[in-house]
Amino acid sequence: MSRLMGLAGLAIFSANAVAQDAGTRMSREDLLAFLPGTKVSHISSTTGSQRTWTNEPDGHFVASSDGKGYMGNALGTRSATARGTWSVNDQGKYCIEIDWRNVNSEKWCSSILKTADGNYYLGVVAQKSRIEFTK
């Protein structure tokens, strides 16, 4: 019986460790309180370009990009800026729209996961989906 309880305890510990590694999904209310005024830094998983902006309280921002990953710009020598908007939808996802002038517009929504070490991720805890928020 004690061996069975030990195995059950190990299973609960393992499940908690996995949940902690996966991060905690921030709620809609958490995001609405946290996001206004935060500075954002994110590397696009599709292009590899680093983009930065500040989530203004009115839902707008001006994004800057180093332009890496776009044809003819492998060295990131052609930076760009564009206006954008941010919001939190009814499902509690952080939503971004950026009207890049010379390339396709960007529009996406993602849940935000916060890990115990204070890092943030878009949808899944993986280095390629890391996003930085600072006040």
DSSP file (Angstrom, degrees, kcal/mol; ACC not computed):
  #  RESIDUE AA STRUCTURE BP1 BP2  ACC     N-H-->O    O-->H-N    N-H-->O    O-->H-N    TCO  KAPPA ALPHA  PHI   PSI    X-CA   Y-CA   Z-CA
    1    1 A M     >        0   0    0      0, 0.0     4,-2.2     0, 0.0     5,-0.2   0.000 360.0 360.0 360.0 -43.0    0.0    0.0    0.0
    2    2 A S  H  >  +     0   0    0      1,-0.2     4,-2.2     2,-0.2     5,-0.1   0.859 360.0  53.5 -67.6 -31.9    2.8    2.5    0.9
    3    3 A R  H  > S+     0   0    0      2,-0.2     4,-2.2     1,-0.2    -1,-0.2   0.904 108.6  49.5 -65.9 -39.7    4.5    1.6   -2.4
    4    4 A L  H  > S+     0   0    0      2,-0.2     4,-2.1     1,-0.2    -2,-0.2   0.893 111.5  48.3 -65.0 -40.5    1.3    2.4   -4.3
    5    5 A M  H  X S+     0   0    0     -4,-2.2     4,-2.6     2,-0.2    -1,-0.2   0.875 109.5  53.8 -67.6 -36.5    0.9    5.7   -2.4
    6    6 A G  H  X S+     0   0    0     -4,-2.2     4,-2.2     2,-0.2    -2,-0.2   0.907 109.6  47.4 -63.0 -42.0    4.6    6.5   -3.2
    7    7 A L  H  X S+     0   0    0     -4,-2.2     4,-2.2     2,-0.2    -2,-0.2   0.890 111.6  50.6 -66.0 -39.5    3.9    5.9   -6.9
    8    8 A A  H  X S+     0   0    0     -4,-2.1     4,-2.3     2,-0.2    -2,-0.2   0.910 110.6  49.7 -64.1 -41.5    0.8    8.1   -6.8
    9    9 A G  H  X S+     0   0    0     -4,-2.6     4,-2.6     1,-0.2    -2,-0.2   0.899 110.1  50.4 -62.9 -41.0    2.8   10.9   -5.1
   10   10 A L  H  X S+     0   0    0     -4,-2.2     4,-2.8     2,-0.2    -1,-0.2   0.893 109.5  51.2 -64.0 -40.2    5.5   10.6   -7.8
   11   11 A A  H  X S+     0   0    0     -4,-2.2     4,-2.3     2,-0.2    -2,-0.2   0.908 111.6  46.9 -64.1 -42.3    2.8   10.8  -10.5
   12   12 A I  H  X S+     0   0    0     -4,-2.3     4,-2.3     2,-0.2    -2,-0.2   0.921 113.2  49.0 -65.6 -43.2    1.3   14.0   -8.9
   13   13 A F  H  X S+     0   0    0     -4,-2.6     4,-2.3     1,-0.2    -2,-0.2   0.919 112.1  48.9 -60.8 -44.7    4.8   15.5   -8.5
   14   14 A S  H  X S+     0   0    0     -4,-2.8     4,-2.3     1,-0.2    -2,-0.2   0.901 110.5  50.1 -63.1 -41.9    5.6   14.7  -12.1
   15   15 A A  H  X S+     0   0    0     -4,-2.3     4,-2.4     1,-0.2    -1,-0.2   0.899 111.6  48.6 -64.2 -40.3    2.4   16.2  -13.4
   16   16 A N  H  X S+     0   0    0     -4,-2.3     4,-2.5     2,-0.2    -2,-0.2   0.886 110.0  51.8 -66.7 -38.2    3.0   19.4  -11.3
   17   17 A A  H  X S+     0   0    0     -4,-2.3     4,-2.4     2,-0.2    -2,-0.2   0.909 111.1  47.3 -64.7 -41.5    6.6   19.7  -12.7
   18   18 A V  H  X S+     0   0    0     -4,-2.3     4,-2.0     2,-0.2    -2,-0.2   0.922 112.3  49.6 -65.3 -43.5    5.3   19.4  -16.3
   19   19 A A  H  X S+     0   0    0     -4,-2.4     4,-0.8     1,-0.2    -2,-0.2   0.898 111.8  48.9 -62.8 -39.2    2.6   22.0  -15.6
   20   20 A Q  H >< S+     0   0    0     -4,-2.5     3,-0.8     1,-0.2    96,-0.5   0.913 110.8  49.8 -67.0 -41.9    5.2   24.3  -14.1
   21   21 A D  H 3< S+     0   0    0     -4,-2.4    -1,-0.2     1,-0.2    -2,-0.2   0.834 108.1  55.4 -63.0 -32.1    7.5   23.8  -17.1
   22   22 A A  H 3< S-     0   0    0     -4,-2.0    -1,-0.2     1,-0.2   103,-0.2   0.669 109.2-132.1 -76.4 -16.4    4.6   24.6  -19.4
   23   23 A G    <<  -     0   0    0     -3,-0.8     2,-0.5    -4,-0.8    92,-0.3  -0.102  20.8 -77.0  87.0 169.6    3.9   27.9  -17.7
   24   24 A T  E     -A  114   0A   0     90,-3.0    90,-2.7    -4,-0.1     2,-0.4  -0.927  40.9-122.8-110.9 129.2    0.7   29.4  -16.5
   25   25 A R  E     -A  113   0A   0     -2,-0.5     2,-0.3    88,-0.2    88,-0.2  -0.557  26.9-128.3 -72.0 126.2   -1.7   30.9  -19.0
   26   26 A M        -     0   0    0     86,-3.0    86,-0.4    -2,-0.4    -1,-0.1  -0.567  24.8-126.1 -74.9 136.5   -2.4   34.5  -18.2
   27   27 A S     >  -     0   0    0     -2,-0.3     4,-2.6     1,-0.1     5,-0.2  -0.262  23.2-104.7 -77.5 168.0   -6.2   35.3  -18.0
   28   28 A R  H  > S+     0   0    0      1,-0.2     4,-2.5     2,-0.2     5,-0.2   0.915 124.3  49.4 -57.4 -44.2   -7.9   38.0  -19.9
   29   29 A E  H  > S+     0   0    0      2,-0.2     4,-1.6     1,-0.2    -1,-0.2   0.898 109.7  51.2 -64.6 -41.2   -8.1   40.1  -16.7
   30   30 A D  H  > S+     0   0    0      1,-0.2     4,-2.3     2,-0.2    -2,-0.2   0.934 112.3  46.8 -59.4 -46.5   -4.4   39.5  -16.0
   31   31 A L  H  X S+     0   0    0     -4,-2.6     4,-2.9     1,-0.2    -2,-0.2   0.902 109.2  52.8 -65.2 -42.2   -3.5   40.6  -19.5
   32   32 A L  H  < S+     0   0    0     -4,-2.5    -1,-0.2     1,-0.2    -2,-0.2   0.829 115.7  41.6 -64.2 -31.0   -5.7   43.7  -19.4
   33   33 A A  H  < S+     0   0    0     -4,-1.6    -1,-0.2    -5,-0.2    -2,-0.2   0.832 122.6  39.2 -80.3 -34.3   -4.0   44.8  -16.1
   34   34 A F  H  < S+     0   0    0     -4,-2.3    -2,-0.2    -5,-0.2    -3,-0.2   0.881 105.8  58.6 -86.0 -42.4   -0.5   43.9  -17.2
   35   35 A L  S >< S+     0   0    0     -4,-2.9     3,-2.4    -5,-0.2    20,-0.3   0.828  73.7  96.7 -70.7 -38.4   -0.1   44.9  -20.9
   36   36 A P  T 3  S+     0   0    0      0, 0.0    20,-0.2     0, 0.0     3,-0.1  -0.306 100.5   8.9 -58.6 129.7   -0.8   48.6  -21.0
   37   37 A G  T 3  S+     0   0    0     18,-4.2     2,-0.2     1,-0.3    19,-0.1   0.381  95.5 136.2  85.0  -3.8    2.5   50.5  -21.0
   38   38 A T    <   -     0   0    0     -3,-2.4    17,-2.9    17,-0.3     2,-0.4  -0.535  52.4-131.9 -79.6 143.4    4.7   47.4  -21.4
   39   39 A K  E     -CB  54 134A   0     95,-3.7    95,-2.1    15,-0.2     2,-0.4  -0.783  25.9-153.6 -89.2 137.2    7.6   47.4  -23.8
   40   40 A V  E     -CB  53 133A   0     13,-3.8    13,-1.8    -2,-0.4     2,-0.4  -0.917  17.8-178.6-119.1 137.9    7.6   44.4  -26.1
   41   41 A S  E     +CB  52 132A   0     91,-1.9    91,-2.9    -2,-0.4     2,-0.3  -0.995  16.0 164.4-132.9 129.0   10.5   42.7  -27.8
   42   42 A H  E     -CB  51 131A   0      9,-2.6     9,-3.2    -2,-0.4     2,-0.6  -0.999  31.1-142.4-148.4 139.4    9.8   39.7  -30.0
   43   43 A I  E     -C   50   0A   0     87,-0.6     7,-0.2    -2,-0.3     2,-0.1  -0.920  33.8-119.7-103.2 121.8   11.7   37.7  -32.7
   44   44 A S     >  -     0   0    0      5,-2.8     4,-1.8    -2,-0.6    85,-0.1  -0.362  11.8-149.3 -61.4 129.5    9.4   36.6  -35.5
   45   45 A S  T  4 S+     0   0    0      1,-0.2    -1,-0.2     2,-0.2    84,-0.1   0.721  96.3  46.9 -72.6 -19.6    9.3   32.8  -35.8
   46   46 A T  T  4 S+     0   0    0      3,-0.1    -1,-0.2     1,-0.0    -2,-0.1   0.836 129.5  15.9 -90.7 -35.2    8.7   33.1  -39.5
   47   47 A T  T  4 S-     0   0    0      2,-0.2    -2,-0.2    23,-0.0     3,-0.1   0.664  88.3-127.8-113.1 -21.3   11.3   35.7  -40.5
   48   48 A G     <  +     0   0    0     -4,-1.8     2,-0.2     1,-0.3    21,-0.2   0.498  59.4 143.2  83.3   2.9   13.8   35.9  -37.6
   49   49 A S        -     0   0    0     19,-0.4    -5,-2.8    18,-0.1     2,-0.5  -0.526  49.9-128.9 -78.6 143.7   13.4   39.7  -37.5
   50   50 A Q  E     -C   43   0A   0     -7,-0.2    16,-1.8    -2,-0.2     2,-0.4  -0.813  27.8-172.5 -93.4 129.0   13.4   41.4  -34.1
   51   51 A R  E     -CD  42  65A   0     -9,-3.2    -9,-2.6    -2,-0.5     2,-0.3  -0.931   4.2-172.8-121.5 144.9   10.5   43.7  -33.5
   52   52 A T  E     +CD  41  64A   0     12,-2.1    12,-2.4    -2,-0.4     2,-0.3  -0.977  13.6 148.1-135.5 149.8    9.9   46.1  -30.6
   53   53 A W  E     -C   40   0A   0    -13,-1.8   -13,-3.8    -2,-0.3     2,-0.5  -0.965  38.7-117.9-164.5 169.6    7.0   48.3  -29.6
   54   54 A T  E     -C   39   0A   0      8,-0.3     2,-1.2    -2,-0.3   -15,-0.2  -0.987  26.5-128.0-119.2 126.6    5.3   49.7  -26.5
   55   55 A N        -     0   0    0    -17,-2.9   -18,-4.2    -2,-0.5   -17,-0.3  -0.598  29.9-151.6 -73.0  97.7    1.7   48.8  -25.8
   56   56 A E    >   -     0   0    0      4,-2.1     3,-2.3    -2,-1.2    30,-0.1  -0.416  22.1-115.7 -70.5 148.5    0.1   52.2  -25.3
   57   57 A P  T 3  S+     0   0    0      0, 0.0    -1,-0.1     0, 0.0    -2,-0.0   0.757 113.7  61.4 -57.3 -25.4   -2.9   52.3  -23.0
   58   58 A D  T 3  S-     0   0    0      2,-0.1     3,-0.1     1,-0.0    -2,-0.1   0.420 121.7-103.0 -83.8   3.8   -5.2   53.4  -25.9
   59   59 A G  S <  S+     0   0    0     -3,-2.3    27,-2.4     1,-0.3     2,-0.2   0.547  86.2 108.7  90.9   7.6   -4.4   50.1  -27.8
   60   60 A H  E     + E   0  85A   0     25,-0.3    -4,-2.1    -4,-0.1    -1,-0.3  -0.696  36.1 166.4-111.9 166.3   -2.0   51.5  -30.3
   61   61 A F  E     - E   0  84A   0     23,-1.9    23,-2.6    -2,-0.2     2,-0.5  -0.967  33.3-124.7-163.6 166.8    1.8   51.3  -30.9
   62   62 A V  E     - E   0  83A   0     -2,-0.3    -8,-0.3    21,-0.2     2,-0.3  -0.987  32.5-153.1-118.5 118.2    4.6   52.0  -33.4
   63   63 A A  E     - E   0  82A   0     19,-3.2    19,-2.1    -2,-0.5     2,-0.4  -0.656   6.2-159.0 -93.6 145.9    6.6   48.9  -34.1
   64   64 A S  E     -DE  52  81A   0    -12,-2.4   -12,-2.1    -2,-0.3     2,-0.4  -0.954   9.4-171.8-119.7 144.3   10.2   48.8  -35.2
   65   65 A S  E     -DE  51  80A   0     15,-2.7    15,-2.2    -2,-0.4   -14,-0.2  -0.990  29.7-142.7-135.7 143.5   11.8   45.9  -37.0
   66   66 A D        -     0   0    0    -16,-1.8    12,-0.4    -2,-0.4   -15,-0.1   0.566  42.7-131.6 -79.7  -7.3   15.4   45.1  -38.0
   67   67 A G    >   +     0   0    0    -17,-0.3     3,-1.4     1,-0.2     9,-0.3   0.536  46.1 160.8  75.9   6.9   14.0   43.6  -41.2
   68   68 A K  T 3   +     0   0    0      1,-0.2   -19,-0.4     8,-0.2    -1,-0.2  -0.282  58.2  31.5 -61.8 147.0   16.0   40.3  -41.0
   69   69 A G  T 3  S+     0   0    0      4,-0.4     2,-0.3     1,-0.3    -1,-0.2   0.313  86.3 119.7  92.3  -8.8   14.6   37.5  -43.1
   70   70 A Y  S X  S-     0   0    0     -3,-1.4     3,-2.3     3,-0.4    -1,-0.3  -0.694  78.4 -86.2 -91.4 146.5   13.1   39.5  -45.9
   71   71 A M  T 3  S+     0   0    0     -2,-0.3    -1,-0.1     1,-0.3     0, 0.0  -0.164 115.3  12.6 -51.2 131.0   14.4   39.0  -49.4
   72   72 A G  T 3  S+     0   0    0     -3,-0.1    -1,-0.3     1,-0.0     3,-0.1   0.546 115.9  79.6  80.6   6.8   17.4   41.1  -50.1
   73   73 A N    X   +     0   0    0     -3,-2.3     3,-2.0     1,-0.1    -3,-0.4  -0.089  40.9 136.7-138.2  38.4   17.8   41.9  -46.5
   74   74 A A  T 3  S+     0   0    0      1,-0.3    -1,-0.1    -6,-0.2    -3,-0.1   0.768  77.0  53.4 -60.6 -27.0   19.5   38.9  -44.9
   75   75 A L  T 3  S-     0   0    0     -3,-0.1    -1,-0.3    -7,-0.1    -7,-0.1   0.497 110.6-120.8 -87.8  -2.9   21.9   41.2  -42.9
   76   76 A G    <   +     0   0    0     -3,-2.0    -8,-0.2    -9,-0.3    -2,-0.1   0.850  67.0 139.4  70.3  34.0   19.0   43.2  -41.5
   77   77 A T        +     0   0    0      1,-0.2     2,-0.7   -10,-0.2   -10,-0.1   0.540  54.8  69.1 -89.1  -5.9   20.3   46.4  -42.9
   78   78 A R  S    S-     0   0    0    -12,-0.4    -1,-0.2    -5,-0.2    -2,-0.1  -0.778  70.1-174.5-115.4  86.7   16.8   47.7  -43.9
   79   79 A S        -     0   0    0     -2,-0.7     2,-0.3    -3,-0.1   -13,-0.2  -0.285   3.6-164.6 -76.3 166.2   14.9   48.5  -40.7
   80   80 A A  E     -E   65   0A   0    -15,-2.2   -15,-2.7     2,-0.0     2,-0.3  -0.981  13.6-154.9-148.2 156.7   11.3   49.5  -40.8
   81   81 A T  E     +E   64   0A   0     -2,-0.3    20,-0.3   -17,-0.2     2,-0.3  -0.958  18.0 172.0-129.1 153.8    8.6   51.1  -38.6
   82   82 A A  E     -E   63   0A   0    -19,-2.1   -19,-3.2    -2,-0.3     2,-0.2  -0.988  32.5-108.9-157.8 151.7    4.9   50.7  -38.8
   83   83 A R  E     +E   62   0A   0     16,-0.4    16,-2.1    -2,-0.3     2,-0.3  -0.546  44.0 166.0 -80.4 149.3    1.8   51.6  -36.9
   84   84 A G  E     -EF  61  98A   0    -23,-2.6   -23,-1.9    14,-0.2     2,-0.3  -0.944  26.9-132.5-153.2 174.3   -0.1   48.8  -35.1
   85   85 A T  E     -EF  60  97A   0     12,-2.3    12,-2.1    -2,-0.3     2,-0.3  -0.957  11.9-161.0-131.8 152.9   -2.8   48.0  -32.6
   86   86 A W  E     + F   0  96A   0    -27,-2.4     2,-0.3    -2,-0.3    10,-0.2  -0.948  17.6 157.5-129.3 154.0   -2.9   45.5  -29.7
   87   87 A S  E     - F   0  95A   0      8,-1.8     8,-3.2    -2,-0.3     2,-0.5  -0.959  38.0-120.0-159.6 171.6   -5.9   44.1  -27.8
   88   88 A V  E     - F   0  94A   0     -2,-0.3     6,-0.2     6,-0.2    21,-0.0  -0.992  34.3-144.5-121.4 120.4   -7.0   41.2  -25.7
   89   89 A N    >   -     0   0    0      4,-2.3     3,-2.1    -2,-0.5     4,-0.1  -0.166  31.2 -93.4 -81.1 177.8   -9.9   39.2  -27.2
   90   90 A D  T 3  S+     0   0    0      1,-0.3   -62,-0.1     2,-0.1    -1,-0.1   0.728 124.8  58.9 -64.1 -22.5  -12.8   37.6  -25.4
   91   91 A Q  T 3  S-     0   0    0      2,-0.1    -1,-0.3   -64,-0.1   -63,-0.0   0.395 121.1-107.0 -86.4   3.0  -10.8   34.3  -25.3
   92   92 A G  S <  S+     0   0    0     -3,-2.1    20,-0.4     1,-0.3     2,-0.4   0.795  71.7 143.1  78.5  29.2   -8.0   36.0  -23.3
   93   93 A K        -     0   0    0     18,-0.1    -4,-2.3    -4,-0.1     2,-0.5  -0.835  54.3-121.3-105.5 142.8   -5.5   36.1  -26.2
   94   94 A Y  E     -FG  88 110A   0     16,-2.8    16,-2.1    -2,-0.4     2,-0.4  -0.696  34.7-160.2 -78.1 122.5   -3.1   38.9  -26.9
   95   95 A C  E     -FG  87 109A   0     -8,-3.2    -8,-1.8    -2,-0.5     2,-0.4  -0.901   9.9-171.2-116.6 137.6   -3.8   40.2  -30.4
   96   96 A I  E     -FG  86 108A   0     12,-3.1    12,-2.2    -2,-0.4     2,-0.4  -0.969   8.9-178.1-127.2 138.1   -1.5   42.2  -32.7
   97   97 A E  E     +FG  85 107A   0    -12,-2.1   -12,-2.3    -2,-0.4     2,-0.4  -0.978   8.7 177.0-133.6 124.6   -2.1   43.9  -36.0
   98   98 A I  E     -FG  84 106A   0      8,-2.8     8,-3.0    -2,-0.4     2,-1.2  -0.996  22.5-148.7-129.6 129.0    0.8   45.7  -37.8
   99   99 A D        -     0   0    0    -16,-2.1   -16,-0.4    -2,-0.4     2,-0.3  -0.670  18.7-169.5 -97.5  79.1    0.5   47.3  -41.2
  100  100 A W        -     0   0    0     -2,-1.2   -18,-0.1     4,-0.3     3,-0.1  -0.546  13.4-146.9 -67.6 130.2    4.0   46.9  -42.5
  101  101 A R  S    S+     0   0    0    -20,-0.3    -1,-0.1    -2,-0.3     4,-0.1   0.914  87.9  31.8 -70.6 -46.1    4.2   49.0  -45.7
  102  102 A N  S    S+     0   0    0      2,-0.1     2,-0.3     0, 0.0    -1,-0.2   0.465 122.8  38.2 -98.3  -1.4    6.5   47.0  -47.9
  103  103 A V  S    S-     0   0    0      1,-0.1     3,-0.1    -3,-0.1   -33,-0.0  -0.806 103.8 -58.0-135.7 178.2    5.6   43.5  -46.8
  104  104 A N        -     0   0    0     -2,-0.3    -4,-0.3     1,-0.1    -1,-0.1  -0.235  58.9-106.0 -59.5 144.9    2.5   41.6  -45.7
  105  105 A S        -     0   0    0     -6,-0.1     2,-0.5    -4,-0.1    -6,-0.2  -0.304  32.8-128.0 -64.4 157.3    0.6   43.0  -42.8
  106  106 A E  E     +G   98   0A   0     -8,-3.0    -8,-2.8    -3,-0.1     2,-0.3  -0.943  33.5 164.7-115.2 129.6    0.9   41.1  -39.6
  107  107 A K  E     +G   97   0A   0     -2,-0.5     2,-0.3   -10,-0.2   -10,-0.2  -0.937  13.4 138.6-147.4 119.5   -2.2   39.9  -37.7
  108  108 A W  E     -G   96   0A   0    -12,-2.2   -12,-3.1    -2,-0.3     2,-0.3  -0.990  31.0-153.0-156.6 159.7   -2.2   37.3  -34.9
  109  109 A C  E     +G   95   0A   0     -2,-0.3     2,-0.3   -14,-0.3   -14,-0.2  -0.990  21.4 169.3-133.2 142.8   -3.6   36.3  -31.5
  110  110 A S  E     -G   94   0A   0    -16,-2.1   -16,-2.8    -2,-0.3     2,-0.1  -0.995  35.1-113.9-152.2 146.4   -2.0   34.1  -28.9
  111  111 A S        -     0   0    0     -2,-0.3    12,-2.3   -18,-0.3     2,-0.5  -0.487  35.4-129.0 -70.7 154.0   -2.4   33.1  -25.4
  112  112 A I  E     - H   0 122A   0    -20,-0.4   -86,-3.0   -86,-0.4     2,-0.4  -0.940  19.2-162.4-110.8 124.8    0.5   34.3  -23.1
  113  113 A L  E     -AH  25 121A   0      8,-2.6     8,-2.1    -2,-0.5     2,-0.5  -0.898   1.6-159.6-106.0 134.0    2.2   31.8  -20.8
  114  114 A K  E     -AH  24 120A   0    -90,-2.7   -90,-3.0    -2,-0.4     6,-0.2  -0.954  10.0-150.1-113.1 129.6    4.2   33.0  -17.9
  115  115 A T    >   -     0   0    0      4,-2.6     3,-2.2    -2,-0.5   -94,-0.1  -0.526  30.1-105.1 -95.0 165.7    6.8   30.6  -16.4
  116  116 A A  T 3  S+     0   0    0    -96,-0.5    -1,-0.1     1,-0.3   -95,-0.1   0.761 119.3  60.2 -60.2 -26.4    8.0   30.4  -12.8
  117  117 A D  T 3  S-     0   0    0      2,-0.1    -1,-0.3     1,-0.0    -3,-0.0   0.356 122.2-103.6 -86.8   7.7   11.3   32.1  -13.8
  118  118 A G  S <  S+     0   0    0     -3,-2.2     2,-0.2     1,-0.3    -2,-0.1   0.590  76.3 134.7  87.1  11.2    9.4   35.2  -15.1
  119  119 A N        -     0   0    0     13,-0.1    -4,-2.6    11,-0.0     2,-0.3  -0.602  42.6-143.4 -91.5 156.8    9.7   34.5  -18.8
  120  120 A Y  E     -HI 114 131A   0     11,-0.6    11,-2.2    -6,-0.2     2,-0.3  -0.914  15.4-173.5-122.5 147.4    6.7   34.9  -21.2
  121  121 A Y  E     -HI 113 130A   0     -8,-2.1    -8,-2.6    -2,-0.3     2,-0.9  -0.976  28.5-117.6-140.8 150.9    5.8   32.8  -24.3
  122  122 A L  E    S-H  112   0A   0      7,-2.9     2,-1.4    -2,-0.3   -10,-0.2  -0.803  86.3 -40.5 -89.8 103.7    3.3   32.9  -27.1
  123  123 A G  S    S+     0   0    0    -12,-2.3     2,-0.3    -2,-0.9    -1,-0.1  -0.085 130.0  37.0  77.7 -38.7    1.1   29.8  -26.8
  124  124 A V  S    S-     0   0    0     -2,-1.4     2,-1.2     5,-0.1    -2,-0.3  -0.998  84.7-109.5-148.6 144.2    3.8   27.3  -25.9
  125  125 A V        +     0   0    0     -2,-0.3     2,-0.3  -103,-0.2     3,-0.1  -0.641  69.4 121.9 -79.0 100.3    6.9   27.3  -23.8
  126  126 A A  S >  S-     0   0    0     -2,-1.2     3,-2.1     1,-0.1    -4,-0.2  -0.963  71.2-115.9-156.7 144.7    9.6   27.1  -26.4
  127  127 A Q  G >  S+     0   0    0     -2,-0.3     3,-1.6     1,-0.3    -1,-0.1   0.856 113.7  58.7 -54.5 -38.0   12.5   29.5  -27.2
  128  128 A K  G 3  S+     0   0    0      1,-0.3    -1,-0.3    -3,-0.1   -85,-0.1   0.678 108.2  46.4 -68.5 -15.1   11.1   30.3  -30.6
  129  129 A S  G <  S+     0   0    0     -3,-2.1    -7,-2.9    -5,-0.1    -1,-0.3   0.204  82.8 129.7-110.1  15.6    7.9   31.6  -29.1
  130  130 A R  E <   - I   0 121A   0     -3,-1.6   -87,-0.6    -9,-0.2     2,-0.4  -0.455  33.6-174.6 -72.0 141.2    9.5   33.7  -26.3
  131  131 A I  E     -BI  42 120A   0    -11,-2.2   -11,-0.6    -2,-0.1     2,-0.5  -0.997  15.2-139.1-135.1 139.7    8.3   37.3  -26.0
  132  132 A E  E     -B   41   0A   0    -91,-2.9   -91,-1.9    -2,-0.4     2,-0.4  -0.859  16.3-175.5-106.0 132.9    9.8   39.9  -23.6
  133  133 A F  E     +B   40   0A   0     -2,-0.5     2,-0.3   -93,-0.2   -93,-0.2  -0.994   8.5 171.2-122.5 130.0    7.6   42.4  -21.7
  134  134 A T  E      B   39   0A   0    -95,-2.1   -95,-3.7    -2,-0.4    -2,-0.0  -0.983 360.0 360.0-135.7 150.4    9.2   45.1  -19.5
  135  135 A K              0   0    0     -2,-0.3    -1,-0.1   -97,-0.2   -97,-0.0   0.403 360.0 360.0 -96.7 360.0    7.7   48.1  -17.7
